[in-house]
Amino acid sequence: MPTVPHSDEARDESGHLLRELHGVTLSQILDYLVAAYGWAGLDERIRINCFSVNPSVNSSLKFLRRTSWARAKVEELYIETRTRDLAPKNGRVR
């Protein structure tokens, strides 16, 4: 049975639920997270070598495309970060 979204779940500018990652590429996710945290911050949050040893977008994308558990962690961090960033100052998610 499909889950019914709650009205308070975070949505992007187009109204899509963030947790569905509608139209968001892995490259866009990685760019967003690097801008938000930097490579060192990503390495603190998700301990994988592609974030700590000579990090680059290309090498990280190659690793994440081949490694489903790491990609899942990156996608989850993106959803959490975007949800926080889209939340209005009163604490409610739009």
Backbone as XML, in Angstrom:
<?xml version="1.0"?>
<chain id="A" units="angstrom">
  <residue number="1" name="MET">
    <atom name="N" x="0.843" y="-1.176" z="0.000"/>
    <atom name="CA" x="0.000" y="0.000" z="0.000"/>
    <atom name="C" x="0.889" y="1.240" z="0.000"/>
  </residue>
  <residue number="2" name="PRO">
    <atom name="N" x="0.662" y="2.202" z="-0.913"/>
    <atom name="CA" x="1.490" y="3.401" z="-0.966"/>
    <atom name="C" x="1.265" y="4.273" z="0.263"/>
  </residue>
  <residue number="3" name="THR">
    <atom name="N" x="2.331" y="4.969" z="0.644"/>
    <atom name="CA" x="2.189" y="5.856" z="1.791"/>
    <atom name="C" x="1.520" y="7.145" z="1.358"/>
  </residue>
  <residue number="4" name="VAL">
    <atom name="N" x="0.696" y="7.666" z="2.220"/>
    <atom name="CA" x="0.007" y="8.920" z="1.950"/>
    <atom name="C" x="0.847" y="10.032" z="2.552"/>
  </residue>
  <residue number="5" name="PRO">
    <atom name="N" x="1.250" y="11.017" z="1.749"/>
    <atom name="CA" x="2.092" y="12.075" z="2.287"/>
    <atom name="C" x="1.314" y="12.953" z="3.264"/>
  </residue>
  <residue number="6" name="HIS">
    <atom name="N" x="1.996" y="13.410" z="4.297"/>
    <atom name="CA" x="1.415" y="14.343" z="5.230"/>
    <atom name="C" x="1.498" y="15.735" z="4.636"/>
  </residue>
  <residue number="7" name="SER">
    <atom name="N" x="0.565" y="16.585" z="4.969"/>
    <atom name="CA" x="0.547" y="17.928" z="4.405"/>
    <atom name="C" x="1.727" y="18.768" z="4.884"/>
  </residue>
  <residue number="8" name="ASP">
    <atom name="N" x="2.378" y="18.354" z="5.984"/>
    <atom name="CA" x="3.505" y="19.135" z="6.501"/>
    <atom name="C" x="4.857" y="18.640" z="6.009"/>
  </residue>
  <residue number="9" name="GLU">
    <atom name="N" x="4.879" y="17.685" z="5.067"/>
    <atom name="CA" x="6.145" y="17.211" z="4.520"/>
    <atom name="C" x="6.724" y="18.256" z="3.575"/>
  </residue>
  <residue number="10" name="ALA">
    <atom name="N" x="8.056" y="18.338" z="3.561"/>
    <atom name="CA" x="8.744" y="19.344" z="2.764"/>
    <atom name="C" x="8.544" y="19.094" z="1.275"/>
  </residue>
  <residue number="11" name="ARG">
    <atom name="N" x="8.322" y="20.189" z="0.576"/>
    <atom name="CA" x="8.146" y="20.154" z="-0.872"/>
    <atom name="C" x="9.100" y="21.151" z="-1.507"/>
  </residue>
  <residue number="12" name="ASP">
    <atom name="N" x="9.501" y="20.846" z="-2.756"/>
    <atom name="CA" x="10.371" y="21.769" z="-3.461"/>
    <atom name="C" x="9.550" y="22.900" z="-4.069"/>
  </residue>
  <residue number="13" name="GLU">
    <atom name="N" x="10.222" y="23.754" z="-4.828"/>
    <atom name="CA" x="9.566" y="24.915" z="-5.419"/>
    <atom name="C" x="8.448" y="24.538" z="-6.391"/>
  </residue>
  <residue number="14" name="SER">
    <atom name="N" x="8.509" y="23.328" z="-6.946"/>
    <atom name="CA" x="7.498" y="22.860" z="-7.887"/>
    <atom name="C" x="6.359" y="22.125" z="-7.199"/>
  </residue>
  <residue number="15" name="GLY">
    <atom name="N" x="6.453" y="21.961" z="-5.886"/>
    <atom name="CA" x="5.412" y="21.281" z="-5.143"/>
    <atom name="C" x="5.626" y="19.786" z="-4.982"/>
  </residue>
  <residue number="16" name="HIS">
    <atom name="N" x="6.730" y="19.250" z="-5.494"/>
    <atom name="CA" x="7.018" y="17.822" z="-5.354"/>
    <atom name="C" x="7.586" y="17.535" z="-3.968"/>
  </residue>
  <residue number="17" name="LEU">
    <atom name="N" x="7.247" y="16.381" z="-3.422"/>
    <atom name="CA" x="7.799" y="15.980" z="-2.135"/>
    <atom name="C" x="9.300" y="15.786" z="-2.258"/>
  </residue>
  <residue number="18" name="LEU">
    <atom name="N" x="10.050" y="16.354" z="-1.327"/>
    <atom name="CA" x="11.511" y="16.207" z="-1.369"/>
    <atom name="C" x="11.934" y="14.760" z="-1.282"/>
  </residue>
  <residue number="19" name="ARG">
    <atom name="N" x="11.235" y="13.973" z="-0.454"/>
    <atom name="CA" x="11.668" y="12.582" z="-0.246"/>
    <atom name="C" x="11.531" y="11.743" z="-1.513"/>
  </residue>
  <residue number="20" name="GLU">
    <atom name="N" x="10.795" y="12.241" z="-2.495"/>
    <atom name="CA" x="10.646" y="11.507" z="-3.753"/>
    <atom name="C" x="11.759" y="11.838" z="-4.745"/>
  </residue>
  <residue number="21" name="LEU">
    <atom name="N" x="12.551" y="12.887" z="-4.477"/>
    <atom name="CA" x="13.667" y="13.297" z="-5.335"/>
    <atom name="C" x="13.241" y="13.454" z="-6.794"/>
  </residue>
  <residue number="22" name="HIS">
    <atom name="N" x="12.050" y="13.958" z="-7.005"/>
    <atom name="CA" x="11.491" y="14.109" z="-8.349"/>
    <atom name="C" x="12.352" y="15.050" z="-9.190"/>
  </residue>
  <residue number="23" name="GLY">
    <atom name="N" x="12.926" y="14.523" z="-10.256"/>
    <atom name="CA" x="13.685" y="15.327" z="-11.207"/>
    <atom name="C" x="15.036" y="15.809" z="-10.704"/>
  </residue>
  <residue number="24" name="VAL">
    <atom name="N" x="15.513" y="15.310" z="-9.572"/>
    <atom name="CA" x="16.795" y="15.735" z="-9.025"/>
    <atom name="C" x="17.845" y="14.669" z="-9.357"/>
  </residue>
  <residue number="25" name="THR">
    <atom name="N" x="18.907" y="15.087" z="-10.028"/>
    <atom name="CA" x="19.957" y="14.140" z="-10.390"/>
    <atom name="C" x="20.948" y="13.978" z="-9.233"/>
  </residue>
  <residue number="26" name="LEU">
    <atom name="N" x="21.698" y="12.901" z="-9.270"/>
    <atom name="CA" x="22.723" y="12.672" z="-8.260"/>
    <atom name="C" x="23.761" y="13.795" z="-8.294"/>
  </residue>
  <residue number="27" name="SER">
    <atom name="N" x="24.066" y="14.287" z="-9.469"/>
    <atom name="CA" x="25.009" y="15.390" z="-9.596"/>
    <atom name="C" x="24.484" y="16.648" z="-8.901"/>
  </residue>
  <residue number="28" name="GLN">
    <atom name="N" x="23.207" y="16.950" z="-9.072"/>
    <atom name="CA" x="22.606" y="18.107" z="-8.410"/>
    <atom name="C" x="22.616" y="17.935" z="-6.888"/>
  </residue>
  <residue number="29" name="ILE">
    <atom name="N" x="22.338" y="16.726" z="-6.438"/>
    <atom name="CA" x="22.348" y="16.437" z="-5.005"/>
    <atom name="C" x="23.746" y="16.680" z="-4.447"/>
  </residue>
  <residue number="30" name="LEU">
    <atom name="N" x="24.750" y="16.145" z="-5.111"/>
    <atom name="CA" x="26.123" y="16.283" z="-4.641"/>
    <atom name="C" x="26.562" y="17.745" z="-4.656"/>
  </residue>
  <residue number="31" name="ASP">
    <atom name="N" x="26.239" y="18.471" z="-5.715"/>
    <atom name="CA" x="26.579" y="19.894" z="-5.783"/>
    <atom name="C" x="25.946" y="20.666" z="-4.624"/>
  </residue>
  <residue number="32" name="TYR">
    <atom name="N" x="24.695" y="20.367" z="-4.328"/>
    <atom name="CA" x="23.978" y="21.039" z="-3.241"/>
    <atom name="C" x="24.645" y="20.757" z="-1.901"/>
  </residue>
  <residue number="33" name="LEU">
    <atom name="N" x="24.996" y="19.500" z="-1.666"/>
    <atom name="CA" x="25.600" y="19.129" z="-0.392"/>
    <atom name="C" x="27.011" y="19.695" z="-0.241"/>
  </residue>
  <residue number="34" name="VAL">
    <atom name="N" x="27.781" y="19.732" z="-1.315"/>
    <atom name="CA" x="29.118" y="20.320" z="-1.257"/>
    <atom name="C" x="29.001" y="21.818" z="-0.957"/>
  </residue>
  <residue number="35" name="ALA">
    <atom name="N" x="28.034" y="22.481" z="-1.567"/>
    <atom name="CA" x="27.833" y="23.906" z="-1.290"/>
    <atom name="C" x="27.397" y="24.130" z="0.154"/>
  </residue>
  <residue number="36" name="ALA">
    <atom name="N" x="26.594" y="23.222" z="0.686"/>
    <atom name="CA" x="26.074" y="23.379" z="2.045"/>
    <atom name="C" x="27.111" y="23.049" z="3.109"/>
  </residue>
  <residue number="37" name="TYR">
    <atom name="N" x="27.914" y="22.011" z="2.893"/>
    <atom name="CA" x="28.803" y="21.504" z="3.936"/>
    <atom name="C" x="30.284" y="21.536" z="3.589"/>
  </residue>
  <residue number="38" name="GLY">
    <atom name="N" x="30.617" y="21.593" z="2.304"/>
    <atom name="CA" x="32.001" y="21.431" z="1.886"/>
    <atom name="C" x="32.382" y="19.958" z="1.974"/>
  </residue>
  <residue number="39" name="TRP">
    <atom name="N" x="33.525" y="19.611" z="1.419"/>
    <atom name="CA" x="33.958" y="18.212" z="1.417"/>
    <atom name="C" x="34.219" y="17.710" z="2.824"/>
  </residue>
  <residue number="40" name="ALA">
    <atom name="N" x="34.840" y="18.546" z="3.660"/>
    <atom name="CA" x="35.136" y="18.135" z="5.035"/>
    <atom name="C" x="33.844" y="17.888" z="5.818"/>
  </residue>
  <residue number="41" name="GLY">
    <atom name="N" x="32.860" y="18.738" z="5.616"/>
    <atom name="CA" x="31.576" y="18.560" z="6.292"/>
    <atom name="C" x="30.840" y="17.318" z="5.823"/>
  </residue>
  <residue number="42" name="LEU">
    <atom name="N" x="30.931" y="17.022" z="4.535"/>
    <atom name="CA" x="30.328" y="15.790" z="4.021"/>
    <atom name="C" x="31.022" y="14.576" z="4.627"/>
  </residue>
  <residue number="43" name="ASP">
    <atom name="N" x="32.347" y="14.631" z="4.711"/>
    <atom name="CA" x="33.097" y="13.517" z="5.283"/>
    <atom name="C" x="32.731" y="13.310" z="6.755"/>
  </residue>
  <residue number="44" name="GLU">
    <atom name="N" x="32.460" y="14.377" z="7.485"/>
    <atom name="CA" x="32.043" y="14.248" z="8.886"/>
    <atom name="C" x="30.687" y="13.552" z="8.999"/>
  </residue>
  <residue number="45" name="ARG">
    <atom name="N" x="29.809" y="13.833" z="8.071"/>
    <atom name="CA" x="28.441" y="13.303" z="8.126"/>
    <atom name="C" x="28.316" y="11.907" z="7.528"/>
  </residue>
  <residue number="46" name="ILE">
    <atom name="N" x="29.072" y="11.652" z="6.463"/>
    <atom name="CA" x="29.039" y="10.347" z="5.788"/>
    <atom name="C" x="30.491" y="9.936" z="5.554"/>
  </residue>
  <residue number="47" name="ARG">
    <atom name="N" x="30.954" y="8.968" z="6.308"/>
    <atom name="CA" x="32.361" y="8.580" z="6.271"/>
    <atom name="C" x="32.640" y="7.631" z="5.099"/>
  </residue>
  <residue number="48" name="ILE">
    <atom name="N" x="32.945" y="8.229" z="3.938"/>
    <atom name="CA" x="33.371" y="7.439" z="2.784"/>
    <atom name="C" x="34.580" y="8.133" z="2.165"/>
  </residue>
  <residue number="49" name="ASN">
    <atom name="N" x="35.495" y="7.355" z="1.649"/>
    <atom name="CA" x="36.766" y="7.883" z="1.151"/>
    <atom name="C" x="36.613" y="8.918" z="0.048"/>
  </residue>
  <residue number="50" name="CYS">
    <atom name="N" x="35.599" y="8.805" z="-0.784"/>
    <atom name="CA" x="35.488" y="9.750" z="-1.897"/>
    <atom name="C" x="35.235" y="11.177" z="-1.408"/>
  </residue>
  <residue number="51" name="PHE">
    <atom name="N" x="34.858" y="11.333" z="-0.129"/>
    <atom name="CA" x="34.682" y="12.664" z="0.444"/>
    <atom name="C" x="35.917" y="13.139" z="1.197"/>
  </residue>
  <residue number="52" name="SER">
    <atom name="N" x="36.870" y="12.247" z="1.449"/>
    <atom name="CA" x="38.015" y="12.635" z="2.268"/>
    <atom name="C" x="39.357" y="12.551" z="1.548"/>
  </residue>
  <residue number="53" name="VAL">
    <atom name="N" x="39.496" y="11.663" z="0.580"/>
    <atom name="CA" x="40.772" y="11.469" z="-0.115"/>
    <atom name="C" x="40.660" y="12.057" z="-1.523"/>
  </residue>
  <residue number="54" name="ASN">
    <atom name="N" x="41.312" y="13.189" z="-1.745"/>
    <atom name="CA" x="41.253" y="13.889" z="-3.039"/>
    <atom name="C" x="39.824" y="13.992" z="-3.569"/>
  </residue>
  <residue number="55" name="PRO">
    <atom name="N" x="38.913" y="14.600" z="-2.822"/>
    <atom name="CA" x="37.516" y="14.627" z="-3.239"/>
    <atom name="C" x="37.283" y="15.455" z="-4.499"/>
  </residue>
  <residue number="56" name="SER">
    <atom name="N" x="36.412" y="14.944" z="-5.338"/>
    <atom name="CA" x="35.953" y="15.679" z="-6.513"/>
    <atom name="C" x="34.550" y="15.190" z="-6.838"/>
  </residue>
  <residue number="57" name="VAL">
    <atom name="N" x="33.822" y="16.014" z="-7.551"/>
    <atom name="CA" x="32.464" y="15.632" z="-7.927"/>
    <atom name="C" x="32.494" y="14.400" z="-8.813"/>
  </residue>
  <residue number="58" name="ASN">
    <atom name="N" x="33.375" y="14.369" z="-9.803"/>
    <atom name="CA" x="33.410" y="13.231" z="-10.734"/>
    <atom name="C" x="33.723" y="11.913" z="-10.044"/>
  </residue>
  <residue number="59" name="SER">
    <atom name="N" x="34.748" y="11.899" z="-9.186"/>
    <atom name="CA" x="35.090" y="10.642" z="-8.525"/>
    <atom name="C" x="33.993" y="10.218" z="-7.553"/>
  </residue>
  <residue number="60" name="SER">
    <atom name="N" x="33.372" y="11.178" z="-6.891"/>
    <atom name="CA" x="32.286" y="10.850" z="-5.967"/>
    <atom name="C" x="31.078" y="10.301" z="-6.717"/>
  </residue>
  <residue number="61" name="LEU">
    <atom name="N" x="30.748" y="10.899" z="-7.854"/>
    <atom name="CA" x="29.626" y="10.400" z="-8.647"/>
    <atom name="C" x="29.868" y="8.963" z="-9.103"/>
  </residue>
  <residue number="62" name="LYS">
    <atom name="N" x="31.071" y="8.669" z="-9.550"/>
    <atom name="CA" x="31.385" y="7.300" z="-9.990"/>
    <atom name="C" x="31.174" y="6.315" z="-8.846"/>
  </residue>
  <residue number="63" name="PHE">
    <atom name="N" x="31.686" y="6.666" z="-7.657"/>
    <atom name="CA" x="31.539" y="5.781" z="-6.508"/>
    <atom name="C" x="30.068" y="5.641" z="-6.106"/>
  </residue>
  <residue number="64" name="LEU">
    <atom name="N" x="29.359" y="6.740" z="-6.015"/>
    <atom name="CA" x="27.970" y="6.704" z="-5.553"/>
    <atom name="C" x="27.055" y="5.961" z="-6.529"/>
  </residue>
  <residue number="65" name="ARG">
    <atom name="N" x="27.353" y="6.040" z="-7.817"/>
    <atom name="CA" x="26.536" y="5.322" z="-8.803"/>
    <atom name="C" x="26.732" y="3.809" z="-8.705"/>
  </residue>
  <residue number="66" name="ARG">
    <atom name="N" x="27.884" y="3.371" z="-8.213"/>
    <atom name="CA" x="28.170" y="1.944" z="-8.082"/>
    <atom name="C" x="27.837" y="1.388" z="-6.706"/>
  </residue>
  <residue number="67" name="THR">
    <atom name="N" x="27.625" y="2.258" z="-5.720"/>
    <atom name="CA" x="27.500" y="1.824" z="-4.332"/>
    <atom name="C" x="26.165" y="2.292" z="-3.759"/>
  </residue>
  <residue number="68" name="SER">
    <atom name="N" x="25.192" y="1.404" z="-3.770"/>
    <atom name="CA" x="23.823" y="1.799" z="-3.420"/>
    <atom name="C" x="23.680" y="2.260" z="-1.971"/>
  </residue>
  <residue number="69" name="TRP">
    <atom name="N" x="24.406" y="1.637" z="-1.030"/>
    <atom name="CA" x="24.258" y="2.059" z="0.367"/>
    <atom name="C" x="24.775" y="3.479" z="0.579"/>
  </residue>
  <residue number="70" name="ALA">
    <atom name="N" x="25.857" y="3.834" z="-0.119"/>
    <atom name="CA" x="26.414" y="5.183" z="0.008"/>
    <atom name="C" x="25.494" y="6.202" z="-0.654"/>
  </residue>
  <residue number="71" name="ARG">
    <atom name="N" x="24.960" y="5.842" z="-1.806"/>
    <atom name="CA" x="24.025" y="6.743" z="-2.486"/>
    <atom name="C" x="22.806" y="6.991" z="-1.614"/>
  </residue>
  <residue number="72" name="ALA">
    <atom name="N" x="22.296" y="5.957" z="-0.967"/>
    <atom name="CA" x="21.130" y="6.110" z="-0.094"/>
    <atom name="C" x="21.431" y="7.084" z="1.045"/>
  </residue>
  <residue number="73" name="LYS">
    <atom name="N" x="22.624" y="7.013" z="1.613"/>
    <atom name="CA" x="23.001" y="7.927" z="2.694"/>
    <atom name="C" x="23.097" y="9.364" z="2.186"/>
  </residue>
  <residue number="74" name="VAL">
    <atom name="N" x="23.652" y="9.546" z="1.001"/>
    <atom name="CA" x="23.770" y="10.879" z="0.412"/>
    <atom name="C" x="22.383" y="11.444" z="0.109"/>
  </residue>
  <residue number="75" name="GLU">
    <atom name="N" x="21.508" y="10.629" z="-0.448"/>
    <atom name="CA" x="20.149" y="11.089" z="-0.743"/>
    <atom name="C" x="19.404" y="11.461" z="0.536"/>
  </residue>
  <residue number="76" name="GLU">
    <atom name="N" x="19.577" y="10.682" z="1.595"/>
    <atom name="CA" x="18.924" y="10.983" z="2.873"/>
    <atom name="C" x="19.440" y="12.300" z="3.455"/>
  </residue>
  <residue number="77" name="LEU">
    <atom name="N" x="20.749" y="12.517" z="3.393"/>
    <atom name="CA" x="21.307" y="13.773" z="3.875"/>
    <atom name="C" x="20.771" y="14.942" z="3.057"/>
  </residue>
  <residue number="78" name="TYR">
    <atom name="N" x="20.641" y="14.768" z="1.753"/>
    <atom name="CA" x="20.082" y="15.813" z="0.895"/>
    <atom name="C" x="18.652" y="16.141" z="1.324"/>
  </residue>
  <residue number="79" name="ILE">
    <atom name="N" x="17.837" y="15.137" z="1.534"/>
    <atom name="CA" x="16.447" y="15.356" z="1.931"/>
    <atom name="C" x="16.392" y="16.096" z="3.270"/>
  </residue>
  <residue number="80" name="GLU">
    <atom name="N" x="17.203" y="15.673" z="4.231"/>
    <atom name="CA" x="17.233" y="16.336" z="5.536"/>
    <atom name="C" x="17.687" y="17.792" z="5.404"/>
  </residue>
  <residue number="81" name="THR">
    <atom name="N" x="18.718" y="18.020" z="4.602"/>
    <atom name="CA" x="19.266" y="19.362" z="4.444"/>
    <atom name="C" x="18.284" y="20.272" z="3.724"/>
  </residue>
  <residue number="82" name="ARG">
    <atom name="N" x="17.718" y="19.789" z="2.627"/>
    <atom name="CA" x="16.737" y="20.598" z="1.875"/>
    <atom name="C" x="15.508" y="20.885" z="2.725"/>
  </residue>
  <residue number="83" name="THR">
    <atom name="N" x="15.062" y="19.909" z="3.498"/>
    <atom name="CA" x="13.906" y="20.116" z="4.368"/>
    <atom name="C" x="14.205" y="21.233" z="5.360"/>
  </residue>
  <residue number="84" name="ARG">
    <atom name="N" x="15.380" y="21.174" z="5.965"/>
    <atom name="CA" x="15.779" y="22.216" z="6.910"/>
    <atom name="C" x="15.883" y="23.576" z="6.219"/>
  </residue>
  <residue number="85" name="ASP">
    <atom name="N" x="16.484" y="23.599" z="5.030"/>
    <atom name="CA" x="16.684" y="24.857" z="4.318"/>
    <atom name="C" x="15.382" y="25.473" z="3.834"/>
  </residue>
  <residue number="86" name="LEU">
    <atom name="N" x="14.381" y="24.651" z="3.538"/>
    <atom name="CA" x="13.096" y="25.162" z="3.054"/>
    <atom name="C" x="12.135" y="25.516" z="4.176"/>
  </residue>
  <residue number="87" name="ALA">
    <atom name="N" x="12.451" y="25.101" z="5.398"/>
    <atom name="CA" x="11.558" y="25.358" z="6.519"/>
    <atom name="C" x="11.532" y="26.854" z="6.824"/>
  </residue>
  <residue number="88" name="PRO">
    <atom name="N" x="10.342" y="27.431" z="6.922"/>
    <atom name="CA" x="10.260" y="28.842" z="7.303"/>
    <atom name="C" x="10.759" y="29.035" z="8.737"/>
  </residue>
  <residue number="89" name="LYS">
    <atom name="N" x="11.009" y="30.244" z="9.094"/>
    <atom name="CA" x="11.587" y="30.560" z="10.398"/>
    <atom name="C" x="10.708" y="30.104" z="11.566"/>
  </residue>
  <residue number="90" name="ASN">
    <atom name="N" x="9.407" y="29.919" z="11.362"/>
    <atom name="CA" x="8.540" y="29.512" z="12.476"/>
    <atom name="C" x="8.608" y="28.016" z="12.735"/>
  </residue>
  <residue number="91" name="GLY">
    <atom name="N" x="9.432" y="27.284" z="11.982"/>
    <atom name="CA" x="9.627" y="25.866" z="12.261"/>
    <atom name="C" x="8.761" y="24.924" z="11.459"/>
  </residue>
  <residue number="92" name="ARG">
    <atom name="N" x="7.779" y="25.439" z="10.730"/>
    <atom name="CA" x="6.925" y="24.561" z="9.931"/>
    <atom name="C" x="7.545" y="24.366" z="8.561"/>
  </residue>
  <residue number="93" name="VAL">
    <atom name="N" x="7.367" y="23.187" z="8.019"/>
    <atom name="CA" x="7.879" y="22.848" z="6.694"/>
    <atom name="C" x="6.811" y="23.190" z="5.666"/>
  </residue>
  <residue number="94" name="ARG">
    <atom name="N" x="7.233" y="23.837" z="4.575"/>
    <atom name="CA" x="6.230" y="24.144" z="3.545"/>
    <atom name="C" x="6.183" y="23.083" z="2.498"/>
  </residue>
</chain>
